[in-house]
Amino acid sequence: MRRIVALFLMLPLAGCLEPGEGTRTVSDYLGDDALRAAQLAKCQENPGTLAETPNCKNATEANGKARLQRMNKALGG
């Protein structure tokens, strides 16, 4: 009986996660420009819902680091 109750209590949480989408690190996004651009596009498409998700935060952080790297390279550093 307890297992059934626990199962019903956990079912609403299952809808919170998108299938197949794990959390990626800043390094993942920094190393893959296409992945970073795709994630940033998703985040900008629905900022009210996605802006505070780990993937949006990590992609945004990686985007800032990539910009700094490009600026540093352009300045000869």
N, C-alpha and C positions, 0 to 999 in steps of 0.2 A: 504494500500500500504506500509506503514512504517513497519508494522508487517512482511510482506513478505520479505522486504529488510533485516530487522533485523534477520529473520530466516536464510536467505542465508549467512549472515555474520557470524552467530554462528555455522553453520554446520561444517566447518573445525576444529573447536575446539572440537567437539564431538569425533573425531578420536584420540585425544590425550590421552584420558582416557581408560584404560582397563576395560571392564565391570566386575562388581563384586569385583574389587580390590580397597579397600579403603586404606587410609594411616594409618598405625599402629604406635603406640608409642614405644619408647625405652622400657618402662615397659612391653608392650605386648610381645616383643621379648625376654626380659629378663626372663619372666615367662614361656616361652614355647620353650624349646630347639629344638624341631622338627620344629616348625614354623620358628625359627631363622635360622636353618641349611638350610631349603628349600629356604628361601629368599636369604641367602648368596650364595647358589648355583646358583640361577637365576642371581644374580648380577655379579658373577664371569664368568658366561657363556656369558654375553653380557655387559662387563664393559663400552664400548664406549657409549652405549645408556642409560644404567641403573645406572651407578655409582653415578650420581648426583641426583637421584630421592630420595624423602623423605624416602621411605621404605628401600632403600639400605643404606642410611646414618644412619637411626635408627637401622637397624639390625647390622650394623658394630659397632655402638656405644654400643649396647647391648652386642655384642660379646666381646668387650674390657672389659666391666664391669664384665661380667661373668668370664673371664679369671682372672681378679684381685681378684674376690671373691674366685675362686678355689685356687689361689696362697696363699691368706690370710688364707684360711682353712688349706692348706697343711703345712703352717708354724705355725699352732697352734693358729691362731688369731681369 
